[in-house]
Amino acid sequence: MTSLNPVMRVGQQIGEVLRWHTELRGAQARREAIDLLHGSRCPMHSARSTPTA
């Protein structure tokens, strides 16, 4: 993935990368995606938003 897909939610896209490149699956990948967004000071609702929202 080189850019965010405007149709998919941000959290889903980060979770997808985590599933491909780590051992994380399911709820673990979702939690890690939220933690990464939180660590970058993005609002928690951004995990459920599309990149264009």
Rosetta blueprint (number, residue, H / E / L):
1 M L
2 T L
3 S L
4 L L
5 N L
6 P L
7 V L
8 M L
9 R L
10 V H
11 G H
12 Q H
13 Q H
14 I H
15 G H
16 E H
17 V H
18 L H
19 R H
20 W H
21 H H
22 T L
23 E L
24 L L
25 R L
26 G H
27 A H
28 Q H
29 A H
30 R H
31 R H
32 E H
33 A H
34 I H
35 D H
36 L H
37 L H
38 H H
39 G H
40 S L
41 R L
42 C L
43 P L
44 M H
45 H H
46 S H
47 A H
48 R H
49 S L
50 T L
51 P L
52 T L
53 A L
